Amino acid sequence: MSLDVLTRKSLSVFDAVGGWRTVAEGLASRVVFLVASLLTGRVWTSALIAVGAVAVLAVVRVWTDRRFWSAAIGLAIVGGSALLAGATGQAINFYLPAVVIQAAQGAVFLLSMLVRWPVVGVVLRVVRRDRFGWRRDPAARRRYQLCTAVFVVKCAIATAVQMPLYVAGQTTALGVAATLLGGAPSAGACLYLCWRILREDPHGQPDFVARGQDRTSPGDGAVVVDE
């Protein structure tokens, strides 16, 4: 099973919210703002340049695939970061939303694991129009718990690295950390790990269904064959 199949099937929700273009827009805004800030030393100028870069990408997205909401959400996030940095006059505040979002995401993913409704399982099965059936399969629940744990660890690492940098006022270091830990590199690593976890059961079905092995209930008069 290739990574492309994973993206289209097992993580179809990722494409539904914008896919790699959304990741690229977030990555571009952080890199462009950091470079512009280092070159100009002006917060508002750097913020406007970052917003302009993402606006161009948003226009291209709308023109090519008509995803208005994805483009609008990405532009709104970058616009909010730019406004926060410009209004405070502190370049480092451009990255504050990224720090907060990582911490909030980690808390939500962890809470979903504690209540045994892992976010990855809930989202993927809603997309496949099977909202609760997966909860009857212990193997599927374990896989979804593990996939969700991958994102918990990722968010925990990102928060542990970024928060001290923000408190210390290290704009350049925070910009690099936000790009690596909150952008495409970390997202790609999480997707790959989820692929490794789900590849034995790419459709989120019980193991015996995924292997094409039929089992029927003893009450139906059939023989149950165990491995």
N, C-alpha and C positions, 0 to 999 in steps of 0.2 A: 504494500500500500504506500503510495507516494505522498509527499507532503502536500502536493496539489489536491489530491483526493481528500485529504484531511481538511484542508481549507474549505473546499466546496461542500463537503458532506458533514463531517463531524463538527466543524466549526463554522457552519453556514451563517450563524448569527453574527460572526465577525464581519462578513461581507455585508450583511444587512445594515450595519451601522457605519459603513463607509470603508471597511477593510483597510488595506495598506495605504490608501490615499489619505485617510484620516491620520494614520501614524506618520506618514510623510509630512503632512501639513504641520503637525505638532513638532516634529523634528526640525523642519525648516524654520519655523518661527523662533525656536530657541537658539539655533545656530546663527541665524541672521541677526537677531537682537544682540547676541554676544559679540559677534564680529563688528557690527555697527557701533556698539557701545565702546569697544576697544579703540576703534578708529576715530570716532567723533567726540567721545566723552560727553555726549549730550543725551539725556534720558529720553526726552520727548522725540527728538529726531530718530533715535534708535527704535523707539516704540512704533513710530509711524512707518518706518522702513519695514519692520517685522510684519505689521498689519498689512502693508501694501503687498508684501511677498505672498502672504497667505491669501489675500484677496484675489491675486492673479490665479493662484492654484484653485481657489473656489470657483472662479468664473470658468476655468477650463473644465472642472468637474461638472458643473451645471450644463455646459455646452455639449460635453461628450456623453454623459450618462443620465442627465436630468435628475440628479440626486440633490434636490434643493435643501432638504432638511440636514443631510450630512454636511453639506457645504456651510449652511448657516450656523450649525452647532460649532464646527471647527473655527469659523470666523468669530463667533461670539466669545469663545474661550480665549482666543488670542487677543481680541479686543478688550476683554476684561483685564487680562494681564497687562496689556499696554496702558490702559487707563489707570490701573493701580500704581504702576511704576511712575507714570507721568505725574499723577496727582501728588504723590509723596516725594517726588524728586529723587527717589532711591532706585537705582537700576536693579538692585537685588530683588526688589518686590515684584519684578516681572516673573520671577520663578516661584513666588509664594503660592499661587494657585496650584502649581504642579506638586509642591510639597504637601499641601493640604489634601489634594485629590488622592495622592498615593496613600496617605495615612487613612483617609476615609474609606477607600477601596479595601485596604487591608482589614479594617475593622468589620466591614460588611461581609467580606469573604469568610473571615474567622467566625463571626456570629452564625453564618449559614451552616458552617461545619458543626458548631456546637449544638445547634437545634436539629441536626441531621437532615437539612435541606440544602445540600451544597449548591452554590450558585451555578456552577458549570452544568450540573445535572438538570437543574430547573430550567435554565435558559435553553439548553440544547433540546430537551424534550418538548418544551413549549413550541419551539420552532418546528419540530417534527409532529406536532399535534398529538402528542402522547404525554399529557401533563403529569400523570401520577402512576402510570403502569410500571415505570422503572423502579419505583420504591418497593415493589414486591420481589425484586431480584437483588439479593445481598451482594452478588459479585459486581453488578452494575453500580450499586450504591458505593461500594468500596472504591471503584475506579473513579467515580465522580468526586468522592471525598478527596482522593489523592490528587486529582487534577486541580481541585479548588485549593488544596494545600500548596500547590506549586505557586499559585498567584499570591497566597498569603505570605509565603517566604519572600517572593519577589518584592511585594509591597513593604514588608518589614525591613528588608535590606535597603531599599530605596529611602525609606523614612529615616532609618538609622544613620545613613550617610548624609542625606540632604539637610535634615533638621539642624545638626550642629554647624554645618557650613552656613546656613541661613542666619543662625544666631550669631556666628562669628563675623558675619558681613563679608564672606568670601564670594564675591559675585562671580568671578571667572571660574573658580572651582565648582560652584553650585551650578553654573551654566553647563559645564561639562558633565557633571553628575546627572543633572536633569535630562540631558540629551541621551546619555547612555542607559541610565536606569529607568527612565520614563518614556523612552522612545523605541525605535525599531529594534535595537540590539536585544533589549530585555524581552520585548514582545515576541521576537523570533525565538528566543530561547524557551520561553514558556510554551509557545505553540509546539515546538519540537518535543518537549518533554510530555506534553499532553498526547501528542501523536504516539510516542513510545508507550504510554499508558493505555491508550484506547485502541491501538492497532490490532490487538487480538479480537476486539469486538467493535469494529468500525461503525456499526449501526446502533450501538448502545443496547443490543439485545442480549439475553442470557447467553452464556458460553455455549450451551448445547444447541441453541438456535443458530448462533453465528457459525458453528462448525457443520451445520446441516444435519445434526443428529436429532431424530424425532424421539420424543418421549411422551408417553401417555399415562394417564393415571391408572393405578392398579384397579381402581373401581370400575374402569371401563373394560376390564377383562383383558388388558394388554400386559405384556411383560415389560417391566422397566429395566433397561440395560444400563448399568453403571460402568464407568471406565475403570 
